[in-house]
Amino acid sequence: MPLLMPIISGGSKMRLTVEHRTHYRYQTPAYHAVQSLKLTPASFEGQKVINWSITAEGCTIGSEFTDGNGDIISTLTANGPVEAIEIIVTGEVETTDTAGILRGHKERAFPAVFLRSTPMTKSSSAIRKLAEKVARKSKDGPMLELAHGLAEAVADAIEYAPGTTHVHTTAADAIADGKGVCQDHAHVLISAARHLGIPARYVSGYLFADQDGKPHEASHAWAELYLPEFGWVGFDPANKCCPTDYYIRLGAGLDGQVAAPVRGVHTGGANENLDVTVVIAQSQQ
């Protein structure tokens, strides 16, 4: 798909259902676990939550709150001993194609917050070279053109290759290897944008895979860049497009570790095994 230019008028709509299961199993029982869950999508222009549920048998899920980024957070606690924890998310969301522009999202954080680098997004000479090359080509052009150029350059620099990287792979590692997945594309784009003084952040969410024969990840990640003319605009180098009505946005952060849908700690529970399954379908209603 070509990169889509943001537009002001609304686009196509879709209603999507989600079933997301996160299963932790411990070789020895865990005695206490606390997890921060960024698993509830917010409603804004382009995304309307019809219904949503998070359950985890034997655990307590605390009241939701909205953080400074406008993301909905809940807390899971489990008092052991527990040999396994399964978090089950189900829901239905109506999405509208806004060509990547994030409108009506309630947040208090200033865009400049997302100029700060992290270990996952620290630039390298290769990332700086990529960013500066695009900037020279887009000199005196609109910032939107520069942002699209960065996303295209990252897509060309990193081949989509599942299994070649892991959750701790940095942006610098990914561009050096020239292979990766959506997380790596997002981290490199964020790093390149910040090098040029453009606020950029990591977004976690879901992608409804159509039947085009291409590989997709139902659990997905992309980047948002702050462009003064439009506000936050999403770019998905892994699929060479801006987010459409095929996307559900969960939350954002400085990098993939901060924006992770599930983050937490536990005592005991050695040799943790994690299994995640996500099924996204188009509602028949």
Phi, psi and omega in degrees: 000137176288158175295133185269138177277132177301141179231165182270324181283158181285164181237209184291159181239156178209151173243122186241143174252148184232135166228113186235117181243126176242115188242115173259133174231134184248135179294320171242145187302144172270140184262338177200132179224137175230127182228138174266125186251116172254068189238010180241116180288146175275155174265135177200178179298123183102349179209119181233119180280120179276310174205154183202140182214138173235124179228154176205106185301133179081004181240162175250128178250116185285174181298147179281153170217161180253126183275182184295339178274000182083011181265145183269125184240139171229163184238132177253134173233142177224124177258118188281193007282139176231138178266341181204150173228128176237120178260123182245122178246128174226148179180177181219134185225137172263126183242151178229138179284109175252019179055036173092349182281129179269110182240142174073017179272120186279111178213154184248347182290138177285142179306326182300339176304327187268022168268349184284131179279159175228167177304327180286334185245010179302135184284164175228173179299324180293320179292317179296321179296316179299312182297316183290328177295315178295319181298322178295320179293328183263012183305131180071002176270174179293152181298329178301319178296319178298316181298316177296321179297320177297314181298319179294319181296320178294318178300321180286331185279336185236113177288135177288114185214090181303142176088357182269346179228178181220180187296340182260005178291129182272169177300318180298319178295318184295316181289331177292321180282331181075013179219156178168193180235191186302322179302318183290318176302316181296315181297319180292318178298317178300313181298316181295317180296315180297325178301329180267008178083018178259120176302136183213146181217159181271136179239131174253148180181208182231153176230124174282118183277121176276179185263057180261003178082002180264153177290140178221161174241122180296318168278122192227166179215147176209187181238153170240134177246142180267116179244119187309325183290331186241340190090212180285131180230132181275144176223131181240087181299330182300328180245007176054050179204169165270150180305140181240197177288359174277355186251142169241125182266125177266305183187173185225168179188178181298329178203184184294330179289320179289324183271004184303138179300329179227124176224141180184183179223160176209157173253143186072203176064054179293156176056061179290136176242129184244134176226128182235131174231137179226130176236121177245131181222160177273127181294145179274352180285000000 
